[in-house]
Amino acid sequence: MSSTTSQVRVGVRIRPLTSKESSEGGRPIVHGDTLNQTVAISNRRQFTFDSVFHENISQSDLYGDVAPSLLDAFLNGFNATVLAYGQTGSGKTYTMGSEAHHDSSTSAAGIIDDATATSNVLSDNDGLIPRFMRDIFAVLTQRQESAEKILRRRRQSASGPTTNHNDDTDCQQIVGDILINFQLSASFLEVYGEDIHDLMDDDRKCLPIREDSNGVVIVKGLQENQVTSDAEAMRILNQGTMNRTTASTLMNRTSSRSHAVYTVNLRQTTR
């Protein structure tokens, strides 16, 4: 979603009919025009959005449209948020990629639950969160490795003349500060009615909202879990999702009956 006129952009993803809806004689009444970025309801009322995604768009293509500007902003020190909004059964959980995976070894989404795992293998069905986490670690690791080459080249230059074409390329690619180290942490909370729960806390104690000395609104007692790989980040998402409040509705047998917020914090050390 490449609009530069606003920091807030709204896109609509049209989901296909489910097998149950089709078997009951349902027919699509929402039609999207991806060229003109409009959505028509029963070919009568028409609405315009920043982006419109048709029902056959893949998870990968959706991410490719949504992610670049947000990922770049986040890695350069700005807050970035993706908010999925819609009625139950509209596909919010699928789009975000926060389904619960029950297999403790390797889930259907490719989440490897091995303590030694360092990379998350994505499937075609994985949504935005797993793809963001993969690329966050990939970009930061690449930047750190390039920075190490530059520092090594500088030390070598200080001790005597050397020539390394690969390091010259890395120097040309990095402009500005050099990334020395980075740390990522993740938290996962649920808003259910008037209550806030830490989804990493099995006791599900209600947590209060406070304002710190800098005027920043925080959830007191919310766990910040250090993560060193995208696989670790996805284990937190998976564990928290298993603790979410769900119930059956006419639209969805395992509907999430709450709002959930998965937050990733990044601290970078540069020189």
TAHUZI-V862651 format. One line per field, one symbol per residue. psi: psi as a letter, one per 40 degrees, with the letter a starting at -180 (. if undefined). A space follows every 50 residues. Layout:
# TAHUZI-V862651
psi = ???
This chain:
# TAHUZI-V862651
psi = geheeiehihihhhiiiidddddeeiihehhihddefihhhffchhihid ihhieeiiddddddddddddddddeeeiihhhhhhiiheeedddddffih hehechideehhfhdeieihhiidehaddddddddddddddddddddddd ddddddddeihihhdddddddddhhaihhdiihiiiihihhhbeihihee hdefihiihihaeeehhihhehhhhhheidddddddddddddeihiihid dhdfhhfiiihhhhhhhhhi.
